[in-house]
């Protein structure tokens, strides 16, 4: 539904965090990340015309301080910072980010507020880093938060499990699964 300015208004949005090549089949990729990315793509194709979809892209400048911890990754203008194949065909808004929290120093909060969004469905890679910090950012901005667990992945399964527990305990998230949202 659009308002008189042509801006889509909706109370909920789906945020896919960092579904980029370096995190799926690149430097930090894994079979589990590929599985989650393909499941996310299938899910988003099913809801594409009905829901607001936002894809965040980890996007760093040269010599980014984060590289001291993780090494160079998702360098702006490289293939590693691009969406995993298939995601660019979706009708989705793209938000570039430099920090774990997709809200921090990005256009995400203003974009959501301008559209009247109150509830978020967050998923992506990595559960224990960027998903966790984006959930924290959403919590401190008073959004209702759902995490789509089957569409999240971490490098290690135990890190994913720990992050899910932390998000439940610290931010009161509702854990959902993609198959319940499309059936």
C-alpha positions as CSV (number, residue, x, y, z in Angstrom):
1,X,0.0,0.0,0.0
2,X,1.4,3.4,-1.0
3,X,0.7,6.8,0.5
4,X,0.2,10.0,-1.5
5,X,4.0,10.4,-1.9
6,X,4.3,7.0,-3.5
7,X,6.1,5.5,-0.5
8,X,5.1,1.9,0.3
9,X,3.6,1.8,3.8
10,X,3.6,-1.5,5.8
11,X,3.8,-2.5,9.4
12,X,6.3,-5.3,8.8
13,X,9.5,-5.9,6.9
14,X,11.8,-8.8,6.2
15,X,15.5,-8.0,6.6
16,X,18.1,-10.4,5.1
17,X,21.5,-9.7,6.7
18,X,24.7,-10.0,4.6
19,X,23.6,-12.6,2.0
20,X,26.8,-11.7,0.1
21,X,29.3,-13.9,-1.6
22,X,32.2,-13.6,0.9
23,X,29.8,-15.0,3.6
24,X,28.2,-17.7,1.5
25,X,30.7,-19.2,-0.9
26,X,33.7,-16.9,-0.4
27,X,36.2,-16.3,2.5
28,X,33.8,-17.2,5.3
29,X,31.5,-19.5,3.2
30,X,30.4,-23.0,4.1
31,X,28.0,-25.7,3.0
32,X,25.6,-24.5,5.7
33,X,25.8,-20.9,4.5
34,X,25.0,-22.0,1.0
35,X,22.1,-24.1,2.3
36,X,20.8,-21.1,4.2
37,X,21.3,-18.7,1.3
38,X,19.4,-21.0,-1.1
39,X,16.6,-21.5,1.5
40,X,16.4,-17.7,2.0
41,X,16.2,-17.1,-1.8
42,X,13.4,-19.6,-2.1
43,X,11.6,-18.1,0.8
44,X,12.0,-14.5,-0.5
45,X,10.8,-15.5,-3.9
46,X,7.6,-16.8,-2.3
47,X,6.9,-13.6,-0.5
48,X,8.5,-11.2,-3.0
49,X,5.3,-9.5,-4.3
50,X,3.5,-9.4,-0.9
51,X,6.1,-8.1,1.6
52,X,8.7,-5.5,2.1
53,X,12.2,-7.0,1.7
54,X,15.4,-5.3,2.7
55,X,18.8,-6.8,2.0
56,X,21.8,-5.5,3.9
57,X,25.2,-5.8,2.3
58,X,28.4,-5.8,4.3
59,X,30.5,-3.2,2.5
60,X,34.0,-2.1,3.7
61,X,36.5,0.5,2.6
62,X,40.2,-0.3,2.2
63,X,42.0,-0.5,5.5
64,X,38.8,-0.8,7.5
65,X,39.6,-1.4,11.2
66,X,37.4,-4.6,11.2
67,X,40.1,-6.2,8.9
68,X,42.4,-6.4,11.9
69,X,40.0,-8.9,13.4
70,X,38.6,-10.8,10.4
71,X,41.0,-10.0,7.6
72,X,39.9,-8.3,4.4
73,X,36.4,-9.2,3.3
74,X,33.4,-7.6,1.5
75,X,35.6,-4.9,0.1
76,X,33.4,-2.3,-1.6
77,X,33.5,-2.9,-5.4
78,X,34.7,-6.5,-5.2
79,X,32.8,-9.7,-6.1
80,X,32.9,-10.7,-2.4
81,X,30.7,-7.7,-1.4
82,X,28.1,-8.5,-4.0
83,X,24.8,-10.3,-3.3
84,X,24.9,-14.1,-3.7
85,X,23.5,-15.1,-7.2
86,X,19.8,-14.8,-7.4
87,X,19.2,-12.2,-4.7
88,X,19.6,-9.4,-7.2
89,X,16.5,-10.5,-9.1
90,X,14.3,-9.8,-6.1
91,X,12.3,-6.7,-5.6
92,X,14.2,-5.6,-2.5
93,X,15.8,-2.5,-1.1
94,X,19.5,-2.6,-0.6
95,X,21.2,-1.1,2.5
96,X,25.0,-0.9,2.5
97,X,26.6,-1.2,5.9
98,X,30.1,-1.1,7.4
99,X,29.4,-2.3,10.9
100,X,27.9,-5.5,12.5
101,X,24.7,-3.6,13.4
102,X,22.8,-2.8,10.1
103,X,21.2,0.2,11.8
104,X,24.5,1.9,12.9
105,X,25.4,4.7,10.5
106,X,23.2,3.4,7.7
107,X,19.9,4.5,6.2
108,X,18.0,1.5,7.6
109,X,16.2,3.2,10.5
110,X,15.0,6.2,8.5
111,X,13.9,3.9,5.7
112,X,11.8,1.8,8.1
113,X,10.4,4.7,9.9
114,X,9.3,6.5,6.7
115,X,7.3,3.4,5.8
116,X,5.6,2.9,9.2
117,X,7.3,-0.4,9.9
118,X,6.8,-1.7,13.4
119,X,7.7,-5.4,13.2
120,X,10.8,-7.0,11.7
121,X,11.6,-10.5,10.5
122,X,15.4,-10.8,10.6
123,X,17.6,-13.6,9.1
124,X,20.9,-14.1,7.5
125,X,24.6,-14.6,8.1
126,X,26.2,-14.7,10.6
127,X,23.8,-15.4,13.4
128,X,26.4,-14.6,16.2
129,X,27.7,-11.4,14.6
130,X,25.7,-9.3,12.2
131,X,22.3,-10.8,12.9
132,X,22.8,-10.6,16.7
133,X,24.0,-7.0,16.5
134,X,21.2,-6.0,14.0
135,X,18.7,-7.5,16.4
136,X,20.2,-5.4,19.2
137,X,19.9,-2.3,17.0
138,X,16.3,-3.1,16.3
139,X,15.6,-3.7,20.0
140,X,17.0,-0.3,21.0
141,X,14.8,1.3,18.4
142,X,11.6,-0.3,19.8
143,X,10.8,-2.7,16.9
144,X,9.0,-5.9,17.5
145,X,11.6,-8.6,16.5
146,X,11.2,-12.0,15.0
147,X,14.3,-14.1,13.9
148,X,13.8,-16.7,11.2
149,X,16.0,-19.3,12.7
150,X,16.1,-21.8,9.8
151,X,17.4,-18.9,7.6
152,X,20.3,-18.0,9.8
153,X,23.8,-19.5,9.9
154,X,27.1,-19.0,11.7
155,X,30.5,-20.4,10.9
156,X,30.1,-22.8,13.8
157,X,26.7,-24.4,14.9
158,X,27.5,-23.8,18.6
159,X,27.9,-20.1,17.9
160,X,24.5,-20.0,16.1
161,X,22.8,-21.8,19.0
162,X,24.5,-19.5,21.6
163,X,23.4,-16.3,19.7
164,X,19.8,-17.5,19.4
165,X,19.7,-18.0,23.1
166,X,21.3,-14.6,23.8
167,X,18.7,-12.9,21.5
168,X,15.8,-14.6,23.3
169,X,17.2,-13.7,26.7
170,X,18.5,-10.2,26.0
171,X,16.1,-8.9,23.4
172,X,12.9,-11.0,23.8
173,X,12.8,-12.1,20.2
174,X,10.2,-14.4,18.8
175,X,11.8,-17.3,17.0
176,X,10.0,-18.3,13.8
177,X,10.7,-20.7,10.9
178,X,10.2,-19.8,7.3
179,X,7.9,-22.7,6.5
180,X,5.4,-21.4,9.1
181,X,5.4,-17.9,7.4
182,X,4.6,-19.1,3.9
183,X,2.1,-21.9,4.6
